[in-house]
Amino acid sequence: MFLAGFISMHVSPFKRINLFIIVFTVLTATLSLGGCSSQPPQISVEGQYANMSGMFLGAGSVFMKIRNTGGRDALLGAAAELPNMVVELHDVKENRMVKIGKIPVPSHETVELKPRSLHIMLFNMPKTVQEGSTLTLTLTFEKSGALQVPVRFEKPQQMPMHGGH
């Protein structure tokens, strides 16, 4: 209060406006920087399962929900415990499956990997992997690091046709 009274008595109106702008800018920057030092991500995975591909021999798709109750993160990739298996992140764009570099996991959101959308593809799976098999995937996140997730192969669910046919 003392400082405000001193400034109003001894500083010209033009300088008061400039001083107000400077103080406002410093306060705004300080508050926004406090918000930028976001909390670390808190990643958990639920509902994970895999399906054998009906189109590619030795291939499968992995689906799950990635829940983040903390700051932002991104899934950078995945690896399987089996030798020679290729694991890739995929999305479906314009009805075509495409390999992608990462899957963003925004702060306080859940990202769902599901059929005909974001998913993990497995290639070069051994013939011993079949419905009922379980394998461990190691998911690698940009900030959270590695997370091991057991995945069970299930019978593919029937996808409803468009238009209710």
C-alpha positions in Angstrom: 0.0 0.0 0.0 2.8 2.4 0.9 4.5 1.7 -2.5 1.3 2.5 -4.4 0.9 5.8 -2.6 4.5 6.7 -3.1 4.3 5.9 -6.8 1.1 7.9 -7.3 2.6 11.0 -5.6 6.1 11.0 -7.2 5.7 9.4 -10.6 4.1 11.0 -13.6 0.9 9.4 -15.1 2.8 8.3 -18.3 5.6 6.6 -16.2 2.9 5.1 -14.0 1.3 3.4 -17.0 4.8 2.1 -18.2 5.5 0.9 -14.6 2.1 -0.8 -14.5 2.8 -2.6 -17.8 6.2 -3.8 -16.6 4.9 -5.1 -13.3 1.9 -6.7 -15.0 4.3 -8.4 -17.6 6.6 -9.6 -14.8 3.8 -11.0 -12.8 2.2 -12.7 -15.8 5.5 -14.3 -16.8 6.2 -15.5 -13.3 2.7 -17.1 -13.0 2.8 -18.7 -16.4 6.3 -20.1 -15.8 5.0 -21.6 -12.6 2.4 -23.4 -14.7 5.0 -24.5 -17.3 6.9 -26.6 -14.7 4.1 -29.2 -15.0 3.9 -32.2 -12.9 5.5 -35.5 -14.2 3.3 -37.9 -16.2 1.5 -40.6 -14.3 1.0 -43.4 -16.8 -1.1 -46.6 -16.4 -2.4 -49.1 -18.9 -5.6 -51.0 -18.7 -7.8 -53.3 -20.8 -4.9 -54.4 -23.0 -5.4 -57.3 -25.4 -4.2 -58.5 -28.8 -5.8 -60.1 -31.9 -4.2 -62.2 -34.6 -4.3 -60.6 -38.0 -6.8 -62.0 -40.4 -4.9 -60.5 -43.3 -1.2 -61.0 -42.5 0.3 -64.4 -41.4 2.5 -63.9 -38.3 1.0 -60.5 -37.5 -1.2 -59.2 -34.7 -2.6 -56.0 -33.4 -2.5 -54.7 -29.7 -5.1 -52.5 -28.2 -5.3 -50.8 -24.7 -6.2 -47.7 -22.9 -3.3 -45.5 -21.7 -4.3 -43.3 -18.8 -2.3 -40.3 -17.8 -3.2 -38.6 -14.5 -0.2 -36.3 -14.6 1.7 -34.1 -17.1 1.9 -34.8 -20.8 3.9 -37.7 -22.3 4.1 -39.7 -25.5 4.4 -43.4 -26.4 7.5 -43.6 -28.5 7.5 -47.3 -29.2 7.2 -50.8 -27.9 9.3 -54.0 -27.9 8.4 -57.7 -27.5 10.2 -60.3 -25.5 10.4 -62.6 -28.5 13.4 -62.5 -30.8 13.0 -61.2 -34.4 9.5 -59.8 -33.6 9.0 -56.3 -35.2 6.8 -54.0 -33.1 5.4 -50.7 -34.6 3.0 -47.9 -33.7 0.3 -47.5 -36.3 -2.8 -45.4 -37.0 -5.5 -45.6 -39.6 -5.8 -42.6 -41.9 -8.2 -42.5 -44.9 -8.9 -46.3 -44.4 -5.2 -47.1 -44.7 -2.9 -48.4 -41.9 0.2 -46.2 -41.5 3.3 -46.4 -39.3 3.7 -43.5 -37.0 6.6 -42.2 -34.9 4.8 -41.6 -31.6 1.4 -41.4 -29.9 0.9 -38.3 -27.7 -0.6 -38.9 -24.3 -1.9 -35.5 -23.1 -2.0 -34.4 -19.5 -5.0 -35.8 -17.6 -6.4 -37.7 -20.5 -6.8 -41.3 -21.6 -5.7 -42.4 -25.1 -7.4 -45.5 -26.5 -5.6 -47.8 -28.9 -8.5 -49.6 -30.7 -9.3 -51.3 -34.0 -9.4 -49.1 -37.0 -7.5 -46.4 -35.1 -4.3 -46.0 -33.1 -2.8 -49.4 -32.3 0.4 -51.4 -32.0 1.3 -53.9 -34.7 3.3 -57.0 -34.2 5.1 -58.7 -37.2 7.2 -61.9 -37.5 5.4 -63.6 -34.6 6.4 -67.2 -34.1 3.7 -69.8 -34.9 3.5 -70.7 -31.2 1.7 -67.4 -30.6 -2.0 -68.0 -31.0 -5.3 -67.2 -29.3 -4.8 -67.7 -25.5 -1.1 -66.9 -25.7 0.3 -64.1 -23.5 3.4 -62.0 -24.2 5.0 -59.1 -22.5 5.4 -55.8 -24.3 7.7 -53.1 -23.1 6.2 -49.7 -23.8 8.7 -46.8 -24.0 7.4 -43.4 -23.1 9.1 -40.1 -23.7 9.1 -39.0 -20.1 8.0 -42.0 -18.1 10.5 -44.5 -19.5 9.7 -48.2 -19.9 6.6 -49.9 -18.7 6.1 -53.7 -19.1 2.6 -54.8 -20.0 1.3 -58.4 -20.3 -0.9 -58.8 -23.4 -3.2 -61.8 -24.0 -4.3 -62.8 -27.5 -8.1 -63.0 -27.8 -10.5 -64.0 -30.4 -11.2 -60.9 -32.6 -14.4 -59.2 -31.8 -16.8 -58.7 -34.7 -16.8 -55.1 -35.8 -20.3 -53.7 -36.7 -20.8 -52.8 -40.3 -21.4 -49.2 -41.3 -25.1 -48.2 -41.4 -26.2 -51.0 -39.1 -26.0 -53.7 -41.8 
